């Protein structure tokens, strides 16, 4: 019986790993779509506003069917704050992917897990060991290697702002009650940020062609599918046993950057990304 249970657990873990790899392949395609949008007349805030609108419209029918106690209104302040962090982060992703190679931008985005622990200590008063801060500093060293200060590009700061907004958003999730509806969280986070996103987008609004709409819808659907796949994977196995699979995203974006945009990363990107991955791995062991 124990052998059967162990075998089933191993199979679930393998399936979870495959799901995470698939999810990272999917979101890598999403990064390509966003990069293609960035080469058009679409502005960053217009992209964010329309993506939030499309996501909200897609999730609204499902949210309306939730029981009243699952709709998440009791935590609306957290959802508002997370929504506007997502707004800033999404706009920064758009800008970063315009000016930085796919591999470079994504390597910097991996700073988010490294920022999570210090922010958790600051915002949620969580106890964090000194060794965790040291590992975070190691990770930031890797980010500096990726960005290469000798050839610094201002978009590197934008990519770091993306990582910061992602980390802050993750910390705020911990303030939501246990048993919360993931669907309600996804919906309210973006729906409540719609007014500000459109207020920022309207002054520089550009007309959209059918091709641009397809890119935008594709990027939106990819984002929703990715979040769903990750949620499913992390419910099937312990995060510590499968999280390393998310590093496959760096491989996918590197290959796509080479094939689609002729972006061939310098050696510092590979070295820095390796340092970041090691730091994140050490950080997970310290938890």
N, C-alpha and C positions, 0 to 999 in steps of 0.2 A: 504493500500500500504506500509506504513511504517512498519507494523507488518510483512508483507511478506519479505521485504528487511532485516529486523532484523533476521528473521528466516533463510533466505538464508546465511547471514553473519555468524550466529551461526553454521550452517551446514558446511560451508567452514572452519571455525575455527576448528571444531571437526575433519574434514577430514585431515586438516593440522597437527593436533596433532597426529592422527593415522599414518600419513605418517612419521613423525619424530620418533615415536616409532618404526615403521617398519625399518626406516633407521638406527636407533641405534642397532636394532637387527641384521641387515645385517652387519654393520661394526664390531659388536662384533664377528660375525663369521669370518670376515676378520682378526681380532686380533688372533683368534684361529689358522687360517691357517698360519699366520706369525710366531706364537710361534712354530708351528710344523716344519716350515721351519728352524727356529733357532736351532732345535735339530738335524739338518742334517749337511752335509758338505758345504752347501751354505754359503757364506760369506756376511756380511752386504752390502758392496758396489756392490757385484754381484747381490744381490736381488734388490737393488735400480736401477741399470743399466738396468736389464732385465724388471723390472716393468715399468720404464720410456719408454723403447723401445716398449713394448707391448701396452701401453696406447697411445703412439704417432702413432703407426701403425693403431690402431683401430679408432683413431680420424682423421687421415690424410684425408681420402676420404671426410669426412663431412667438414673439414676445407677448402679443395680445392674448395668446392662448394660455399663458402661464397663470397659475393661481396668484391671487393678489399678493400673498406674502412672499412670493418668489420674484416679483417684478423688480425689486431692488430699490424702490423709492426711498426707503428708510436710510440708505447710504448715498443719497444723491450728491452730497457735497464731495465725497470721495470720487464719485464718477465724473463730476464736473472737473475736478482737478486733474484726474487721470486723462480725461478727454483733451484738455488743453496741453498737457504734456505730450500726448500723442500727436496733437496738431503740430507742435513745434518739432517733434522728432521726425514726423513724416515729411515735413517741408525740408528739414535738414538732410534726410535721406535723398530726396529729389535733387537737391543742390549738390550733395556730395557725389552722387553718381554721374552728374554732368561733368564735373571737373576732375574727378579721380578715377583711375582704373577700377574695374569691378573688384579685383582681388584686394587692392589697397584699401578701398572704402570698407569692404566687409571685414578685413582684418582689424580695422579700427573699431567697427561696430562691436567686436568681441570684447571691447573694454567694458561693456555693460555689466557682465557678471562680476567683474573686478570692482566696479563702483558700488555694487549692491550692498556689500557688507559694511563699508564705511557709512553709507547713507542710512542703512538700517540702524546703526549705532547712533547716528545723529538724530534721525527723525522718529524712530520707534524705541529708542533707549535700549536696544538689544545689546547684550554683553558680547563683545568681540575680542578675541585673544590677540595679543601683540603679534604673534606669528602670522595671523591672517592679514594684518596690515603690511607686514613685510612681503608676503606673497603678492599682495595687491601692487606694491611698489615694483616688484619684479615684473608683473604684467604690464605696468605702465612703461617700464623700460623697453619691453618688447614693442609697445605701440610707438615709442620714439624711434626705435630701429626701423619700423615699417615706414614711418613718415620721413625719416632721414632729415634731421634739422638743417643739414648743409644745403638741402634742396627743398626747403620748406614751402609748402603751398597753403594758402589761407584756407582752402577747402578742408584741410586736415582738422582745423578747429571746428568746422561745421560738423564733420563726422564725429568728433569727440562730443559735441553737443547732442548729437543723436544718441550716442551711448549713454550720456548722462540722463536724458529724458526717459530712455528705456529702463534704466536702473531705478530712477525715482518712481516710475510707474509700477515697477515690480514690487518695490517696498510698500507702496500704498495698497497693493492687492492684499497684503497681510493684515490690513486693518478691516477688511471685509469679513463678515461673519462666516463661520463654517457652514457648509451645506448650501452655499450661495449658488444661484443659477449662473453657469458660465455664459449661457445665451443672453441673459439679462445684463451681465457685465459687459459683454461685447456690444450689445445694442446701446445701452445708456451711455457708455463711454464716448461713443461717436455721435449719437443723436444730440446729446446735451452740448456738444462743442460745435454744432452746425451754425448757430448764429454768428459766433466770432469768426469761424472759418470763412463764411460767405462775406462778412464785413471786410475781411482782409483781402479776399479774392476779387470782389467787384471792381475796385478802382483800376485794376490791370486786366480785366476780363478779356479773353480772346475767343473768337468764334471757333467752334470745333467741327472738323470734317468727320465723315463717317469712319475713316481710318483711325482718327484719334479716339473716337468713341470706342472702337473695338479694343484699342490698346488700354484705354482706361477701364473698361469693363473687365478685360482680361486680368489686369493688375489687381482689381478689387476682388474678383473671384479667387484668384491665386492666394491672396492674403487670408481670405476666410477659410479656404480649404487647408492652408498651412496651419492655422491656429487649431482647426478641428483635428487634424492629424496628430499634432503635438499633444493635445489634451487626451486623445485616445491612447497614444503611446505611453504617456506618463501615468495613466490609470492601470496599465497592464504590468508595469514593472517598476522597481525602485529607481528613482532618478539617478542615484550614484552608479547604477549598473549600466545605464543606457545613455547618459548625457553625452559621453564622449562621441557618440554617433553624430551629434550635431556639427562636429568639426568637418564632416563631409561637405558641408556647404562651402567651405573655403576651396575645396578641390573643384567643385562644380563651377563656382564663379570664375575661378582661374582658367579653366578649360573654355568656358563660354566667352570670357574676355579675349582669349587668344583667337578663337575661331571666328567670333562675330565682330569683334572690334579691333583686332590686331594689337591687343594689349599684352605685351610680354613682360611680366614683372621682373624687376631687378632682384639680385640675390638678397638684398636687405629685406624685401617683402617676405620672402620665404623664411629667413632667419627670425625676423620679428614675429611672424605668425606662429612659428614653432615655440618661441619664448612665451607668447600669450597663451597658447594651448597648454603648455606645461604649467604655467601659473594657475590657470583655471582648474586644471586637474588637481594640483596641490591644494587649492582653496577648497575644493569639494571634500577632500580628505580631512580638512581641518574642522569641518562643521560638526 
